[in-house]
């Protein structure tokens, strides 16, 4: 009751949510401001902290580099496998297939790679045999591919659909829907008609949909389009007599180019896992469709994102869906499809499933790449702005933190340890994202500059720049590995690429310190600040540009 006699009702749930939204930004800003102020007051202790923090970063970089190399090793190990043949063998007689794999792993006539492949798969299949779990016949599996789009060009969409048409998986079990936005107008209708003409007969089902604008409870986000599109496709599949449990859904960004073996590999992963309905499946995104045409800063961001996903693939206990991914239609329906009012639907769908299944849900890495576009616009400056917005949108995944806290608060069936681990990883990951590069690049020098005469005359004051520079130089040596992997992962050289472009591709990694601050930490801090002040972030459509080749 106020002094004016007006009753003010406070919604406890809304108040809690605002508290959770404030925490990430509060932690980041408190750290940056406190260290800045204390550099004037306690320069000696801040200098000690900076050295300790640099050592921590060095250890972490070494740890990440080991995981990155292991991920590349796994990618190479899974190259050249005929996944459709494996689907056929394991579906026909899993016991016989397990025996064959065991024999292959000990066959001295095979090379080391083939033996290791057989050994890996024997472990997987034997686990299924021992569990007594029924194998799922691969011929009963159907793939529903959702491609939401707003204003992508025919060039981009056609490339995505051509890749789907080249799949080694039977087309009779492939169903594709391209989800347009009604508000895109006449041009979208024309693109839809052209794609239907070109690809209408390439799959068992090909559908174009137009998501109505302004539906209640929705925002102008990709998830609303995707949910509308899959439900329209689902109606078609139901009429064909295809059961929900037979369908795997792949939600692909409009520029995603899947390799021919992707859906056979995905099918194999699905049918050979006893927890198949409690899994999402995550390939490794690699932004190489237009990499040669993108500016250096865009290439570094693109490959850095790829490397992070490679690292996460080796730690499946913490892997969360990102960008293009796959899951069962059963799980998607159980959680109510993609939420229609959020920006980060790719990660949110994982958290929805984790909460729905009482913490018993995870993401399985697929050691196969799907290629997408790096940020590239008509001008260098527009590309820079687009890149910043894209990183801010990815960092907006911090909106999942208050969602998780509230979800864990309400769900008493999830173990406390599971709640703590996921909340800590989410908060710590975004906190480090927003602060680490700034601490290293800027705040590390403040004690020397503003520490006063007393501190500046100490040995520590003279040693701090040298120690920091030495530690970071050692840490930056890991960029040699990044440059090497970039050369190994990019498309093969064509007549359009010169020797000097390869030199630039290696040399671009010296930009990492600046890029990590301006195009990574700043967008993350921007996202956390917006969330802290309750300012919503609208979904920005990343412009996808590719230069025409002669």
N, C-alpha and C positions, 0 to 999 in steps of 0.2 A: 504494500500500500504506500503510495507516494504522499507528499504533503498536500497535493491537490485532490486527494481522495480517489485517484485512479489506480486500479490494480494492475501491476506489472507482472505478467507471468513469465517465468524463466523456464525454458525447455532444458532439462538436465542433459538430454542426449545431444542437443545442439551445442550446449556449453562445453561438454566433454570433447566433442569433435573439434571445436575451435582451439581447445587446449592442445590436442594432438597435432593439429595443423600448425600450431605455433612452434612446437618443439624443434623440428629440424632447422628452420631458419634462425631460431633463437640460439641454438648451439653453435652454428657456423658464425653468425655475427658476433656472438660473445667471445668466441675464440679469437677472431681477427682483431676486434677492438681491444680486448684485454691484453693481447700480446703487444699491440702497438703502444698502448699506454704504459705497460710495464717495462717496455724497452727504455723509457725515460727514467722510470723509478728504480727498477731492479735489472739493470743491463747485464750484470754478471750472471744472474740466474736464467735470464732469457737466452743468453748466449749458450749456456750449458744445455738448456732445453733444445735449442736449434741444432746443436751438434748431435744430441741424442736422437732427435727426430730425423736428421739426415742419415744416421746409421740405420735407424728403423726402416727408412725408405729404401736404402741400399739392400738390406736383407730381403725386404718385400719384393724388390725388383728381381733379385736373383731367384727367389721362389717362383715368381710369375714366369720368368724366362724358362725355367725348367719345365713348367706345365705347358708353356707355349710349344716348346720343342717336342714334348710328348704328344701333344695334340696333332702336330704336323706328322709325326711318326704314325699315329693312328690313321690319319687321312691317307697316307701312302699305303698303309697295310690293307686298307679297304678298297683300294683301286683295283679295277679289272675283275671284280667278282661278278659272276653271272647270278644275280639275285633271284631272277625268275626261276632259274634251274634249281636253286636252293629251296625256293617256295614249293616247287613241285616235289622235290625229294622229301622234305620234312612233312608235307601233307600226306604223301603216299604211305610212308611207314617211318615214324619218328625213331623207333628203335633201330631199324636198319640204317637209317641216316646217321644216328649217333655212332654206330659201329664203324661206318665208313669214315666219319670224321676222325675217330680215334686212330684208325689205321693210317689215315693220311698224315696225321700229326707225327707219326713215327716212321714214315716212309722216307728212307734215305735217297730215293730217286727224285724227290721233290726238293725245290730250293727252300731256303730258310723262310722266305716270305710266305710261301704256300703252306709250309708246315705250321707257321705261327697263326695264319688265318684259320686253319683247320682246328688248331688247339683252342683258339678263342671261341669258335663256334661250338666246339664239342662241350666246353664248359657250360655254355648257355643252354644248349639242347639237353644235356644230361641233367641240368637242374630241373628242367621241365619234365623229363622222364621220371625222375625220383619223386617229384611232387604228385605224380599221377594225374596231372592236369590234362584235359583233353586238348588236342591240337585243333586249331581252327583251319578248315580247308580254305586255302588261298583263293580258290575259284568262287567262293562265296563272298569275297571281300569286294566292296565297291568304293570308289573314291569320288568324293564330291569336292570339287575345287572352287573356291569362292575368290573372285578377283574384284574387289571394290574399287571404283574409280570415280574421279570427278571430272577433271579436264585433261587427262593424259591423252597424248596424241595417238593416232592410229599406228604410228611407227612403234611406239612403246608397247601398246596393247597387242599388236600383231606379233611382235617378237615373243612376248609371254605365251601367247596361244600356240604359236608355231612350236615352241619348246614342249608344250603339253602334248601336241600332236605327234611329236617324235618319241614319246615314251615307249619303252619296251613292254609296258604293261598292256594287257588286252584292252582295246578301245571299248569293247562291249561292257566293260566294268568301270568306265570313266564318264563322269558327269560334270559339266563345267557351267558355271553361272558367272557372267560379268555383270556386276551391280553398278548401274549408273545412278546419278542423282537427277531427279525430276527437274530441279532448279537449274540444271546445266542447259536446259532448253533444246532448241532445234538441232544444234551441232551434236549433242549427245545422241539424239535420235538417229542422225545420219551415221554416226560411228557405229551405233548398235546394228543398224541395217547392213552396213558393210561387213562387219564381223560375222553376222549371221550368214551372209552370203558366202563368205570364205570358209567358215569353220562349222557351219550348221550340220554338216554330214560327217565331221571328223570324229565325233564321240557318240556314245550311246545317247547322251542328252546334252544339248547345248541350249542355254537359255540366257536372255538378257532381261534384266529387270530395271525398273525405275522407282527408286525410293522416294515416296512422297515427302514433300517439304512440310515442316511444321507439325509433325505428329506430336500428340501430348506426351510429355515426359522425355522427349528427345532433345538432343543438341545436334548441331551440325558437325558431326564427328563420323569417322570411318566406321565405328562399331555399329551405329544405327543402320548404316547402309548394309554392312555385312550381315547383320541379324535379319534384316528384311529379305536379302537375297537368298540366304540359306533356307529360310522358311518357305519361300516360293519354290525353290528347287526341291525341298523336302516333300512338298505336295505332289510334285511330278514323280518322285521316286516311290512314294507310297502307292500311287496309282499303278506303278509298274510291279508292285508286290515285293519290293525290296525292304527287308526288315531293318529297323533302326540299328540293331546290333551288328549288322553287316557293313555299316557305312563308316568310313574314315573321312573326316573333313579337314581340308587344307585351306587355311586362310592366308592367301598370298597377297603381298603388296603388288600393285599393278605392274611393276617393272621386274618382277621375279622371273628369272629364267632357270627352270629346273632341269638338271641333266636327265638323259633318257632313262637311267636306272633308278631314279629317285623313288618312284611309286612302287617298284618291285622291292626295293630295300625297305621302304616304309611298311609294306605288307609283311615282309619277313619279320621285321621287328615286332609287329603287331601279333602275328600268329604264334610266335615263339616266346611270348611273355605271359606268364600266368596272371599278371596284374594288368592285362591289356586294357581294361576299361577304367583303370585308375592312373592312366599315363597320358601325358602330352609328348609329342615327338618333335625334337628341335634339330633341324639341320644347321650347318654353319653358314651364315650369310657372308658373302664376299662381294664387295662393291666394285666390280671390275667391268661392268657393261660399257661404261664410257670413261674408264679411268685415264686413258691416254689423253683425252681431251680436257679433263678437269685441271684446274690450277693446283699448284703444289700443296697449298694448305688444305684443299679439299681431299687430295689424295692421301695426305697424312691422317686426316680424320677418318677417312674411309677404311684405310688399312688398320688403323688403330682400333676401330670398332670391330673389325674382323678378328684381330688378334685377341681382343678381350673375350669374344664369343668362343674362340678356340680354347682359351684358358679355362673358361667356365665349363666347357664340355668335358674337361678332365676331372671336374669336381661336381658330379651329377647330384650330390646331396644338396647343393645350393643352386642348381641350374633352374632358371625361371624362363618361361617362354618369351621370345623376343622376335619382333618383326614377323616374317613368314614362318609358320609352324603348322603342325597337324595334331588332331585329337579325334577321339571317337564322337560320332553324333550322339551316342547315348549320354556321354558325359556333358556334352554341350547342352543337350535338352535338360538334363538333370539340374543344371545350374541356371537355367533360364536364358540361354544364349549369351552373347556378348552384351554387357550393359550398354544401354543406348545413350548415356549422358556423360561418358568419360572419354578422355583423350587417349590414355595409355591402355587401350583395350588388349594389346598383345600380352602384357604382363598381368593385367587385371583378371583375365580369364583363368590364369593359373591360380591366383589367390581365391577366386570364386570357387574353384574346384577343391582347393585345399580346405577351405572352410566347410563346404558342403559334405565332403567325405571325412570329416573329423580328423584332418591332418594326414590321412592316408592317401596321398596323391603326390606324384612326382613327375619330373620331366626327364625323358630318356634322350641322351644325345645321339644324333645320327652323324656318323663321320663321313659326311658328303656335303659338298658346298652347293648352295644355290646362289646365283649371281644376281646382283641388283645394281642400281645406278648410284654413282657418287654425286654429290651436289654439283650442279652445273647449270648456270643460267646464261642469258645472252651477253652479260658483261661480268667482268671480274668483281666489281663492287656488288652487283646483285647476287652473285654466287656467295660472296662473303656474308651478306645479310641472310640469305637462305640457309647457309650452313649454321649460322648462329641460332636461327629459329628452330632448325632441326634438332640441334643439340639441346636447346631449351625444352623442346617437346619430349625428347627422350628423358631428360632430367625431371620432367613433370611426372615421371613415374613415382616421385615422392608422394603423390596424392594417394598412393596405395598404403602409406604408413598409417594415417588415421583410419582408413578402411579396415586395415588389419587389426589395429588395436580394438576397434569396436567389435569386429567379428570375433576376435579371441575373447573379448569381454563377455559376449553373449553365448559362445559355444563352450560348455563345460566339459565336453567329451574329448577335447584335444589336450594332450599331455602338456603340462606346464613347461617342460624342457623344450618341446617343439615350438611353443609360443615364444619363449625367450630367444631361441636361436634365430628364428625368422625375423623377429622384431629387431634384434641386435644387428643382424646382417643388413637388413634394409636401411636402418638408420645410419649405421657406420659407413656403409657403402656410399650413400648420398652425402654424408658429412665429409668424407675424404675427397669425394669428387669435387665438392664446392670449395675446399680449403687447402688441400695439399699443395697444388701448384702455386697458389698465392703465397703460402708460407715459405716455400723454397725460393721463389723468384723475387719476392719483395720484402717480406718481413724479416728475412734472415740478415739483412744488412742494417736494420734499424738500430740495434745496440751500438754498432760501431759509429754510426752517424750522430745519434742523439744520446749516447750514453754519458756524455759529459767528460770533463778533463780527467776525473778520477778513474773512470773505466778505460778511457782511451790511452792511458799511460800504462795499462797492465799488459802482461804477456798474452793473456787471453784475447784482448782486443786486437793485437797484431796477428794472433794465430787464427782467429775465427774465420776471416775471409779465405785464408789458405786451406784450413781444414774443410770448410764447406765446399770450396771449389774442388778440392781433391776428391772428396766423397762423391760429389755429383759427377765429376769426370769419370770415375770408375763406374758409377751407375749408368751414365750415358753410353758407356761402351756396349751396353746391351742393345743399343740402336743398330749396331753392326748386324746383329741377328735379325732385327726388324727389317733392315734393308735387304738382307739376303733372302728372307722369306717372301718379301714383296716381289722380288725377281722370280722366285719359284712359283708364286701363286697367280701372277698376272697372266693374261692371254699371251699366246705366243707372238713373237715379233712378226709384223707384216711390213710391207714395203713403205707404209706410212710412218714407221718409227725409225728415227736415225740413232746413231751411236750416242749422240749428245743427249738425246731424250732419256736414254738409259742412265747416263751419268747424272742427269738431273733427278731421276727417280731415286738414285742412291743419296745424292746430296741433299734432297729435300728434308731428310730426317734431322738435319741441324736446326730446323725450325720448331722442333718439338717443344722446347721450353716456352716459347712465345705462344704457340698454338694451344698448349695445355692450359695456359692462363686465360687467353682471350677467347678461345673458341671451345673451352671445356669447363673450366672452373667458373668463369663469369656467367655463362648460361645456366649452370647448375645453381649458382647463388641467386640468380634472377628468379628461377623457378621456386626455390625455397622461400624467397622473400615474398613473391606473389601469394604463395600458399599461406604464409604467416599472416598476411594482411587480408586474407579472404578474397583476393582478386583472382577471378577465374582465368584460365588460359584457353583460348579458342584453338581449335584444331587448324593448323596451317598446312595447306597442301603443298608438299615439296615439288617444286618445278623440276621436271625430268627432261633434260635436253640432250640430244645426241647429234653430233655433227654428221652430215651426210658425206658418204665416201664416194669418190669418183669411180 
